[in-house]
Amino acid sequence: MNRSILFFITCSLYIVWIFKQDLVRAADYDNSDYSDDYSDNRPETGIKNTPRKDKASTIPSPKHDAYSNYYRSNTKSSNTASLRPRSTSSLLEYLQPDDVHRGGYDDPNNIESHICTRTCVEGDSKICYYRFTFEAYSTLGKACNDCLENITSCYARGCVTADGFERAILTVNRMLPAPSIQVCEGDTVVVDVKNKMSGRSTTIHWHGHRQVGTPWFDGVPMVTQCPINECEIFRYILTTDDPGLNFYHSHDGLQKVDGLTGAFVIRQPKEDDPNRDEYDYDLPSHVIVINDWYHKTADSIFPGLRYNDTEQMPVSYLINGRGVFFEGDTRTSNVPVSIFHVTGGNRYVFRIIAATCFECQYEFTIGSHDMVIIGTDKNPAQPTTVNALIMSPGERYSVVVNANQNVGSYWIHVRAVGYCEHTEARQVAILHYRSASPSPRASVPRVNESANTDALWEVAPVNSRCEDDEDGFCVVDLRSTERAPEELLEVEPDVTIHWGFGFHFFTDEELYNNPDYPTFLQSPDPVVASYVNGIVNSLPPSPLLTQYNDIPENVICDPVNTPMETWDEHRECAHIIKVPMNSVVEIIIFDLADYDEYGLSHAIHLHGYDFYIIEQGAYPEGMPYNQSLNWLQRKLAARTENDIPEYPVQKDTFALTSGGYTIVRILTDNPGFWFFHCHFAYHLDSGMSGILQVGELSDFPSTPSNLPKCGDYLPLLNDDVLDDYRY
């Protein structure tokens, strides 16, 4: 029998079996009327997902105390959606559409009562259930039919056009980007992930979501959970007490590069928004996901090629999964671009997500329109006007665009800048005033032009020294709407740690005559390993959070005994840095390279926390990077209370200046193992990461007893065991 057919039959039988089990295992499971398949109850089928009248509104209380952390009774809810454990079949009445970003849910007066993408009202909370199928797919597949000749066909269900170049991809529910999750503060989000990717495991990381009380849903393989194997289904349950702009993506291998990313927005009642007077409308269709794009699969250029496609850089960008491919200033594909509609005289929130993965920063501009920044990542910020955003992988901005120009259509332009400007990678979309022609009168911006032809005033100029830039200002110059907690404003923190991001340069002997087969990245020359503090992070065989006692001691590093002068020595192990609970921890984050205004800028991301950004800059002119830490420590020792901003901007991801530094603080109130890393996918996959352990194991929330387990299988060899293996 054909192996692919056998695999399909095996997966199908397994999935049928698993659905007959209680996936929560803490609830009594009633599958007496469970007969849907994974495509039923969706808006595109004509079934409007109306609540079932024959199902009980509640089911029995949890059988296991461990689940009480996230199955809390919803005292704010005005509907029947209590947060007690539910079987899969009873969740169907809360199943959400996966196309809320396409404009059909912008009118709050035309939304069914169970839909979670709505106007948020204090006290009205819901259960929001999503079913995600991860699978291998392709752009311009059969679902697109004659899309290249008939643009109407490009909008068919299941048609993924990307930039008009045919290639293999990975998708959630056959969509690029993945379905947009847009809910309200106080809702409970339930996501069932079914892995149909042959030969691949997977997870979802909820980027920006702190996971307070539920660290096992953070989605990092071998840190917070076992990976989801092919044929398996895993349920994520997320509370939404922390509103803002997040997104989600696979955190397994390089899968997010090939398409496994989507928006995750938690709105709050407008009266609770400190920037409520800055805008009129905050529409679901104005959430923008930007992907950097390559015309080959991510795995095909890892660990790197020496003769062909040697640069791990994008050739294009996608704006909400659409765009055209340019060679220089020539458009080479005939597929649609994304269009965002506005009505003249109104002010609109646009939420922009850098779901990018390569080492490039990009510039985002809108022709003839300024943008007022009101949010950095998921946190509100004091309004600041710019006309260009410089964004790194993992960053997000919420901005207000005033539709106060002549009625017409205007180009939105995304283009690679800085280290990657030579690639000429770019993309366009359209800001369209209703009643105007959808085609802009202005010509498409040239490859080296911004859409906004005014002199640019931008946030986060590439590799800025943060010293009175003529064309913009650094992220540290933004201000939060909330004053930092008093303890964070003290000159001296409770604890100081440092993260130095750099590379180990291999000799051929060290790399190729080594029985341990070190992790490496080929770039194409030299060959390197990516590290933090001289340690190439190698994750353990079982999750630290859920199976700590199953992990062999020899796979975990001793970071205390790795002083900076030894960082040139190659080390590869699980890199854990431990800090105490309820402390102000200052982190000195610095790049182990000489300053270069055109150099590579790492995008630094921490799970479980938001950084308070205290200071940013670059080393003095001519200072070698190996003297940088001592210089920084002397500089910080001379600080006064005036050097600590009262309203520091909060971000979970930021760009680290090439040959520069960023000083951040966190208040360690969220115990757990929290991953930190460079958000460039190839640096992450070659070891540029670490794990921040906050608190003792006894401080951690109790983990559910029935989470999947995984690990090594190494039976001892003795006569009894050998007899079992003999025929």
C-alpha positions in Angstrom: 0.0 0.0 0.0 1.2 3.5 -0.8 2.9 4.9 2.3 1.1 8.3 2.1 -2.3 6.5 1.9 -1.3 4.3 4.9 -0.3 7.5 6.8 -3.6 9.2 6.0 -5.6 6.2 7.2 -3.6 5.9 10.4 -4.0 9.6 11.2 -7.7 9.5 10.4 -8.3 6.5 12.7 -6.3 8.1 15.5 -8.1 11.4 15.2 -11.5 9.6 15.3 -10.3 7.8 18.4 -9.0 10.9 20.1 -12.2 12.9 19.6 -14.0 10.1 21.4 -12.0 10.8 24.4 -12.5 13.7 26.8 -9.7 16.0 25.7 -10.0 18.0 28.9 -10.2 14.8 31.0 -11.5 16.9 33.9 -15.0 16.9 32.6 -17.7 14.3 32.2 -17.8 13.8 28.4 -21.0 13.4 26.5 -20.5 12.5 22.9 -24.0 11.3 22.2 -24.6 14.0 19.6 -21.1 14.7 18.5 -21.2 14.1 14.7 -19.6 17.2 13.2 -16.5 17.2 11.1 -13.8 19.9 11.3 -15.5 22.0 8.6 -19.0 22.2 10.1 -20.5 25.2 11.9 -18.5 27.8 9.9 -19.8 31.0 8.3 -18.6 30.1 4.9 -20.8 26.9 4.9 -23.9 29.0 5.4 -24.4 27.7 8.9 -24.2 30.7 11.1 -22.9 28.9 14.2 -26.1 29.6 16.2 -26.0 28.4 19.8 -27.5 24.9 20.3 -30.7 24.9 22.3 -30.4 21.3 23.4 -27.2 21.5 25.3 -26.9 22.2 29.0 -25.4 25.6 29.9 -23.1 24.1 32.5 -21.4 20.8 33.1 -19.9 19.2 36.3 -17.1 20.8 38.2 -13.5 19.8 37.6 -12.4 16.5 39.0 -8.8 17.6 39.4 -7.8 20.6 41.5 -4.9 21.4 39.1 -7.4 22.7 36.6 -8.9 25.2 39.0 -6.2 27.7 37.9 -7.9 28.3 34.6 -11.4 26.9 34.9 -12.5 29.7 37.1 -16.2 30.6 37.5 -16.9 33.6 35.4 -18.5 36.1 37.8 -18.5 38.8 35.2 -20.4 36.9 32.5 -23.9 37.9 31.7 -24.5 34.9 29.4 -24.5 31.2 30.1 -20.8 30.6 29.3 -19.4 29.7 32.6 -15.8 28.6 32.7 -16.3 25.1 34.1 -14.7 22.2 32.2 -16.5 21.3 29.0 -16.4 18.4 26.6 -15.6 19.0 22.9 -19.1 18.6 21.8 -20.5 21.2 24.3 -18.0 23.7 23.1 -19.4 23.8 19.5 -22.0 26.4 20.4 -19.0 28.8 21.1 -17.2 28.0 17.8 -15.9 31.2 16.2 -15.5 32.2 12.6 -12.0 32.3 11.2 -12.5 35.3 8.8 -13.1 38.2 11.1 -10.3 40.2 9.5 -12.1 40.4 6.2 -14.6 43.1 7.0 -17.7 41.1 7.6 -17.6 41.7 11.4 -16.8 45.5 11.4 -20.5 46.5 12.0 -21.2 45.8 15.7 -24.9 46.0 15.0 -24.8 43.0 12.7 -23.1 40.4 14.8 -24.7 37.3 16.3 -24.7 37.1 20.1 -22.1 34.3 20.4 -19.4 36.0 18.3 -16.5 37.2 20.3 -15.3 39.8 17.9 -17.6 42.6 19.1 -17.8 45.9 20.9 -16.4 45.2 24.4 -18.7 45.9 27.3 -17.8 45.7 31.0 -19.2 42.5 32.5 -20.0 40.8 29.2 -17.5 37.9 28.8 -17.7 34.9 26.6 -16.2 31.5 25.8 -14.4 31.8 22.4 -13.7 28.4 20.8 -11.4 27.9 17.8 -10.5 24.8 15.9 -7.1 25.0 14.1 -5.8 22.4 11.6 -2.1 22.7 10.9 -1.2 21.2 7.5 1.2 21.4 4.6 -0.4 23.5 1.8 0.7 25.5 -1.3 0.1 28.9 -2.7 -1.9 29.2 -6.0 -3.3 25.7 -5.5 -6.4 24.2 -7.1 -8.7 26.3 -4.8 -7.4 29.4 -6.8 -8.5 27.9 -10.1 -8.0 30.6 -12.8 -6.9 33.3 -10.3 -3.9 34.4 -12.4 -6.3 35.3 -15.3 -9.5 36.1 -13.2 -8.7 38.1 -10.1 -12.2 37.2 -8.6 -11.0 33.6 -8.2 -8.2 34.8 -6.0 -10.8 35.4 -3.2 -12.1 31.8 -3.2 -12.2 29.9 0.1 -8.9 28.1 0.4 -7.0 30.2 -2.2 -3.7 31.5 -0.9 -2.1 33.8 -3.3 0.8 35.3 -1.2 2.9 37.4 -3.7 1.9 35.4 -6.8 4.8 32.9 -6.6 3.9 29.2 -6.3 5.6 27.5 -3.4 4.9 25.0 -0.6 3.7 26.6 2.7 2.3 25.6 6.1 -1.1 26.9 7.1 -3.8 27.0 9.8 -7.2 26.2 8.3 -5.7 26.8 4.9 -5.3 30.5 5.5 -2.4 32.9 5.3 -2.0 34.5 7.7 -3.7 32.1 10.2 -7.2 33.0 11.5 -7.4 36.2 13.4 -8.4 35.9 17.1 -10.0 39.1 18.2 -11.8 38.9 21.6 -12.6 41.1 24.7 -10.9 41.4 28.1 -12.5 38.8 30.4 -13.2 36.2 27.6 -11.9 32.7 27.8 -10.1 31.6 24.6 -10.1 27.8 23.8 -8.0 26.7 20.9 -7.9 23.0 19.7 -4.8 22.4 17.6 -4.9 19.4 15.3 -1.6 18.6 13.8 -1.9 17.1 10.3 1.6 18.0 9.2 3.3 14.7 8.3 6.6 14.2 10.0 6.4 17.4 12.0 5.6 18.3 15.6 4.4 21.7 16.5 3.2 24.2 19.3 1.7 27.6 19.5 3.3 30.4 21.3 1.0 33.3 22.3 3.5 36.1 21.7 2.9 38.9 24.2 0.4 37.0 26.3 2.0 36.7 29.8 0.3 33.4 30.7 -0.1 34.4 34.4 -1.1 31.3 36.3 -1.0 29.1 33.1 2.7 28.9 32.1 2.1 25.4 30.6 0.2 27.1 27.7 3.2 29.3 26.7 3.9 27.0 23.8 7.7 26.4 23.9 8.7 22.8 23.2 10.8 21.3 26.0 10.4 24.4 28.2 6.7 24.6 28.9 5.2 21.6 27.1 5.8 18.5 25.0 5.5 19.2 21.3 2.2 18.3 19.6 3.0 15.3 17.4 1.4 14.5 14.1 -2.1 13.2 14.4 -2.5 14.7 17.9 -4.8 17.4 19.2 -3.8 19.7 22.0 -6.1 22.2 23.7 -4.8 25.7 24.7 -7.0 27.6 27.3 -6.2 31.3 27.6 -7.6 33.8 30.1 -7.7 37.4 28.8 -7.2 39.7 31.8 -4.3 41.5 30.0 -5.7 43.5 27.0 -3.6 44.5 24.0 -2.1 43.6 20.7 -0.5 40.1 20.6 -0.1 37.5 17.9 0.5 33.8 17.8 2.9 31.5 15.9 4.4 28.1 15.9 7.4 27.9 18.2 8.7 24.6 16.7 11.6 24.8 14.3 11.2 27.2 11.4 7.4 26.7 10.9 6.5 30.4 11.4 8.7 31.3 8.5 6.5 29.2 6.2 3.2 30.7 7.4 2.1 29.6 10.9 1.4 33.0 12.3 -1.8 34.9 13.1 -3.2 37.9 15.0 -4.4 37.7 18.7 -6.1 40.9 19.8 -7.6 41.4 23.3 -9.7 44.6 23.3 -11.2 46.3 26.3 -14.2 48.5 26.8 -13.4 51.8 25.1 -14.1 53.7 28.4 -11.1 51.8 29.9 -8.7 52.8 27.1 -6.5 55.6 28.2 -6.3 56.7 24.6 -10.0 56.5 23.9 -10.2 60.2 22.8 -7.6 59.7 20.0 -9.8 57.6 17.7 -13.3 57.0 16.4 -13.2 53.4 15.2 -11.2 50.3 16.0 -12.2 47.8 13.4 -11.4 44.0 13.1 -10.4 44.5 9.5 -7.7 47.0 10.4 -5.5 44.5 12.0 -2.4 44.1 9.8 -0.2 41.1 9.8 3.1 41.5 8.0 5.2 38.5 7.0 8.6 38.5 5.4 8.6 36.1 2.5 10.9 33.7 0.7 10.3 31.7 -2.4 11.6 28.5 -0.9 10.8 26.7 2.3 12.6 27.7 5.4 14.2 24.3 6.0 15.7 24.4 2.5 18.1 27.2 3.6 19.0 26.0 7.1 21.6 25.7 8.4 22.7 27.7 5.3 24.0 27.3 1.8 27.4 28.3 0.5 26.9 28.7 -3.2 23.2 29.3 -3.9 20.7 31.4 -1.9 23.4 32.1 0.6 21.5 35.0 2.3 18.7 34.1 4.8 16.8 37.2 3.9 13.4 37.9 2.4 12.7 38.5 -1.3 9.3 40.0 -0.6 6.8 40.9 2.1 3.1 40.0 2.6 0.5 42.3 4.0 -2.4 40.2 5.4 -1.2 37.3 3.2 -1.4 39.3 -0.1 0.9 41.2 -2.3 2.8 41.2 -5.6 6.4 40.3 -6.4 8.7 43.0 -7.6 12.0 42.7 -9.4 13.4 46.1 -8.8 10.6 48.4 -9.7 8.9 45.9 -12.1 5.8 44.1 -10.9 6.0 40.5 -11.9 2.8 39.0 -10.6 -0.9 39.7 -11.1 -2.6 38.8 -7.8 -4.5 41.1 -5.5 -3.0 43.3 -2.8 -4.7 44.0 0.5 -7.1 47.0 0.7 -8.1 48.8 3.9 -11.3 50.9 3.8 -11.9 54.2 5.6 -14.5 57.0 5.5 -13.2 60.5 5.2 -13.3 62.6 8.4 -12.9 59.6 10.8 -9.9 58.4 12.9 -9.1 54.7 12.8 -6.9 52.4 14.9 -4.6 50.3 12.8 -2.9 47.4 14.6 0.3 46.4 12.9 2.1 43.1 13.7 5.6 42.3 12.6 5.1 38.5 12.2 8.5 38.5 10.4 11.3 36.0 11.0 14.3 37.0 9.0 17.0 39.3 10.3 15.6 42.3 8.5 13.9 45.4 9.8 11.3 47.1 7.6 9.8 50.5 7.2 6.0 51.0 7.2 4.5 54.1 5.7 1.1 55.3 4.4 1.0 57.9 1.5 0.2 61.4 2.7 -0.9 60.2 6.2 0.8 60.5 9.6 0.3 57.9 12.3 -0.2 58.6 16.0 1.3 55.8 18.1 -1.0 54.8 21.0 0.4 51.4 21.8 3.7 49.6 21.8 3.4 45.8 21.6 0.4 45.2 23.8 0.8 48.2 26.1 -0.8 51.7 25.8 1.6 54.6 25.1 1.2 58.3 25.3 0.2 59.5 21.8 3.2 60.3 19.6 3.0 61.3 15.9 5.3 59.8 13.3 5.0 59.1 9.6 7.1 56.0 9.5 7.5 52.9 11.7 10.7 50.9 11.7 9.8 47.4 13.0 11.7 44.3 13.9 10.5 40.7 14.1 7.9 40.3 16.9 7.2 43.9 17.4 3.7 45.5 17.2 2.4 49.0 17.1 -1.2 50.3 17.5 -1.5 53.6 15.6 -4.3 56.1 14.7 -4.7 57.2 11.1 -6.8 60.3 10.5 -8.7 60.0 7.2 -8.4 63.7 6.6 -6.9 63.8 3.1 -8.6 64.2 -0.2 -10.9 61.3 -1.0 -8.9 58.8 -2.9 -6.7 55.8 -2.6 -3.2 55.9 -1.1 -0.3 53.4 -1.1 0.8 51.6 2.0 4.5 50.6 1.6 6.6 48.1 3.4 10.2 47.9 2.5 13.4 46.3 3.9 15.8 48.8 5.5 19.2 48.8 7.1 21.1 45.5 7.0 18.7 44.1 4.4 18.0 47.2 2.2 20.1 45.8 -0.6 17.6 42.9 -1.0 15.0 45.4 -2.3 12.3 43.3 -0.6 9.1 45.2 -0.3 5.3 45.1 -0.6 2.3 47.4 -1.1 -1.3 47.6 0.0 -4.0 50.3 -0.4 -5.7 52.7 2.0 -9.0 53.3 0.3 -11.5 56.1 1.0 -15.0 54.8 0.4 -16.6 56.2 -2.8 -13.1 56.7 -4.4 -11.5 54.5 -7.1 -9.7 51.6 -5.4 -6.6 52.3 -7.6 -4.3 55.0 -6.3 -3.5 57.9 -8.7 0.0 58.0 -7.5 2.5 55.5 -9.0 3.7 52.6 -6.9 6.5 53.9 -4.6 9.9 53.0 -6.1 12.0 50.4 -4.3 14.0 53.0 -2.3 11.1 55.3 -1.6 8.6 55.6 1.3 4.9 55.9 0.6 4.9 59.1 2.5 6.9 61.7 0.5 7.3 64.1 3.4 10.5 64.2 5.4 10.3 61.1 7.5 10.0 61.3 11.3 10.2 57.6 12.4 10.2 55.6 15.6 13.2 53.3 16.1 15.7 54.4 13.4 17.9 51.5 12.3 20.9 51.1 14.6 20.4 54.5 16.2 22.8 55.7 18.9 19.7 57.4 20.5 21.4 60.8 20.6 19.1 63.4 19.0 18.5 61.7 15.6 17.5 64.0 12.8 15.0 61.6 11.4 13.3 60.2 14.4 13.6 58.9 18.0 14.3 55.6 19.8 11.8 53.4 21.5 13.1 54.5 24.9 11.9 58.0 24.1 8.3 56.9 24.0 6.3 57.0 27.3 3.7 54.7 28.8 0.3 56.0 29.9 1.0 54.5 33.3 3.6 55.4 35.9 5.9 52.5 36.7 5.5 50.8 40.0 7.4 52.6 42.7 9.9 49.9 43.3 11.0 50.0 39.7 12.0 53.6 40.0 14.7 53.1 42.6 18.2 53.8 41.4 19.5 50.4 42.5 17.6 47.3 41.4 17.4 44.2 43.7 19.2 42.0 41.1 21.3 42.7 38.0 21.9 40.2 35.3 23.3 40.5 31.8 22.6 39.0 28.4 25.3 39.2 25.8 24.1 38.2 22.3 26.8 37.0 19.9 28.4 34.2 17.8 30.9 31.5 18.3 33.1 31.1 15.3 34.0 27.5 14.6 37.2 26.1 13.2 36.8 23.1 10.9 38.4 20.9 13.4 36.1 22.0 16.2 32.9 21.6 14.1 33.6 18.6 11.8 35.8 16.4 14.0 33.5 16.5 17.0 31.4 13.5 18.1 28.9 15.8 19.7 27.9 17.3 16.4 27.5 20.9 17.5 24.6 23.1 16.4 25.8 25.6 13.7 24.7 28.3 11.2 26.4 28.6 7.9 26.4 32.2 6.7 28.1 31.1 4.2 31.5 31.8 5.7 32.4 31.7 8.5 30.3 29.0 10.2 29.0 30.0 13.6 26.8 29.0 16.5 24.5 31.7 18.0 24.7 32.2 21.8 23.8 34.2 24.8 26.6 34.7 27.4 28.8 32.3 25.5 26.2 29.4 25.8 24.5 27.8 22.8 21.1 26.9 24.2 20.3 23.3 23.7 16.9 22.3 25.1 16.4 19.3 27.4 14.6 16.1 26.3 11.6 16.8 28.5 9.8 20.1 29.4 11.5 21.9 32.3 8.1 23.1 33.6 6.2 19.9 33.7 8.9 17.1 34.0 11.8 18.8 35.7 12.7 15.7 37.7 13.0 13.6 34.5 15.8 15.8 33.0 19.4 14.5 33.4 21.5 16.9 35.4 24.3 17.0 32.8 22.2 18.7 30.1 21.8 21.9 32.2 24.6 24.5 32.2 26.2 26.2 35.1 25.9 29.9 34.0 27.6 31.1 37.2 30.9 29.6 36.0 30.9 31.2 32.5 32.6 34.6 33.0 32.8 36.9 29.9 36.4 36.2 29.3 35.5 32.5 28.6 32.6 33.2 26.2 34.8 32.3 23.2 34.9 28.7 24.4 32.1 26.6 22.8 29.4 25.5 25.3 26.1 23.8 24.3 23.6 23.0 27.0 20.3 24.1 28.5 20.9 27.7 29.6 18.9 28.7 32.7 19.4 32.0 34.5 17.6 32.0 37.9 16.2 35.1 39.6 14.1 35.5 42.8 10.4 36.2 43.0 9.0 39.6 43.7 12.2 41.4 42.9 13.2 44.3 40.6 15.6 42.7 38.1 17.6 44.9 35.8 18.9 43.2 32.7 21.8 44.6 30.8 21.3 43.5 27.2 24.2 44.1 24.8 25.4 43.1 21.4 28.8 41.4 21.1 29.9 43.2 18.0 31.5 46.5 17.2 29.1 49.4 16.4 27.9 49.4 12.7 25.1 51.6 11.5 24.4 49.1 8.7 25.0 46.0 10.9 22.7 43.3 12.1 20.2 44.2 14.8 18.9 41.4 16.9 15.2 41.4 17.9 15.1 40.5 21.6 11.9 38.9 23.0 11.1 37.7 26.5 8.1 35.4 27.3 6.0 35.9 30.3 6.9 39.6 30.9 7.0 43.1 29.5 10.2 45.0 29.7 10.3 48.4 31.2 12.8 50.0 28.8 15.1 52.3 30.8 18.0 53.2 28.5 19.2 52.5 24.9 22.3 53.5 23.1 25.6 52.3 21.5 29.2 51.9 22.7 31.5 54.9 22.4 33.1 55.3 19.0 36.0 52.9 18.6 35.4 50.9 21.8 35.8 47.1 21.2 32.8 45.1 22.1 34.8 42.9 24.6 35.1 46.0 26.8 31.4 46.9 26.6 30.2 45.2 29.7 32.7 46.8 32.0 31.9 50.2 30.4 28.2 49.7 30.9 28.6 48.6 34.5 30.6 51.8 35.3 28.0 53.9 33.5 25.1 52.4 35.4 27.0 52.8 38.7 27.0 56.6 38.2 23.2 56.9 37.7 20.9 59.1 39.8 17.2 58.9 40.3 16.7 61.4 37.4 18.1 58.8 35.0 15.2 56.4 35.6 12.1 57.4 33.6 8.9 57.6 35.6 6.7 56.4 32.6 9.1 54.0 30.8 7.7 52.4 27.7 6.7 48.8 28.0 7.5 46.2 25.3 8.1 42.5 25.2 10.2 42.8 22.0 12.7 45.4 20.8 15.6 45.9 18.3 19.0 45.8 19.9 21.4 48.3 18.1 24.3 46.6 16.3 27.2 47.2 18.7 24.8 48.7 21.2 22.9 48.1 24.4 19.5 48.3 26.1 18.8 48.4 29.8 15.5 47.0 30.9 13.8 46.1 34.2 11.1 43.6 35.1 9.2 43.0 38.4 9.4 39.3 38.9 5.7 38.6 39.8 5.1 35.8 37.3 6.8 32.5 38.4 7.9 30.0 35.8 10.4 29.1 33.2 10.3 31.9 30.6 12.1 31.7 27.3 14.1 34.6 25.9 15.7 34.8 22.5 16.6 36.6 19.4 13.4 36.5 17.2 15.3 36.0 14.0 14.3 32.4 13.3 17.7 31.1 12.2 19.5 32.7 15.2 17.0 31.1 17.5 17.3 27.7 15.8 21.1 27.8 16.2 21.1 28.5 19.9 20.6 32.3 20.6 18.2 31.9 23.5 18.0 31.2 27.2 15.5 30.4 30.0 14.8 32.8 32.8 13.7 30.9 35.9 11.6 33.1 38.1 11.3 31.8 41.6 11.7 28.3 43.0 9.9 25.3 41.7 7.7 25.5 44.7 6.6 29.0 43.6 5.2 27.7 40.3 1.5 27.2 39.7 0.5 23.5 40.0 0.6 22.0 36.6 -2.3 19.8 35.3 -1.6 16.2 36.1 -2.7 14.9 32.7 -0.5 17.1 30.4 1.3 14.9 27.8 4.7 13.6 28.8 7.8 13.0 26.6 11.4 12.3 27.0 14.3 9.9 26.4 13.9 6.2 26.3 17.1 4.6 27.5 16.4 1.2 29.1 19.3 -0.4 31.1 20.8 -3.3 29.3 20.9 -6.5 31.4 20.2 -10.1 30.8 16.4 -9.8 31.4 16.1 -6.9 29.0 18.2 -8.6 26.4 16.0 -11.7 26.6 13.0 -9.6 25.9 14.6 -8.4 22.6 15.7 -11.8 21.5 13.5 -13.8 19.1 
